């Protein structure tokens, strides 16, 4: 896998239990700071957009 530029949301500060996201021309990757060596989840750009849209609409509950 290519070297990815991982970004953590600013709201996490220096926390160690946050998502990290890397966006490339072909895909969006997500992983947890708790398991940085685990294989990341890969989304297409459309899947990522749909996920964020669903979160914003409250379609997911905890």
N, C-alpha and C positions, 0 to 999 in steps of 0.2 A: 504494500500500500504506500502511496505517496506520502511525503511529509506534510502533515496537515497543520494549519494555523488555528489552534484551539482557542476559543474565546469563552470566558465565563461571565455571566450576567453581573453587572456592577452591584446589584442588590446583594449579591453573595459576599461582597467584601473579601475578607481573607478566610471565609468559611471553607470547610473541607467536605461538605456534603451538598455539592451543587452540580447542575448539569454543565457540560461543556459542549459547544457547538463549533463545527468547522464547515465552512461553505466553500464548495469548489464549483467549477463551471458545470459539472455533471451531476452533483449530488450534494446532499446535506447530511453530515454525520453528527451523531450525538453520543455522548458517553458520560459517565459519572466521575467526579473527582475522587470518589472512593475506590474506583477500580480503573485507573488510567491505562493499565496494560490489557484490559479485557477488550475483545473486539467491539468496535463501535456499531451502533445501529445505523443503517444507511437508508435514507429517504430520497426519492426523486424530489425535484423542486416542487412539483404539484402536490405530492404527498405531504411535504413539509408545510406548504401553504394551507392545505386542508386541515392538518393537525392544528396549526395555530388558529385558524378560523373556528374550529370546533371548541378549542379552549376558550377563545374570546366569547363565544356564544353560550358557554356554560354547559356544553354537551357531555362533559366528563365529571364524575363525582368521585370523591375519595371515600 
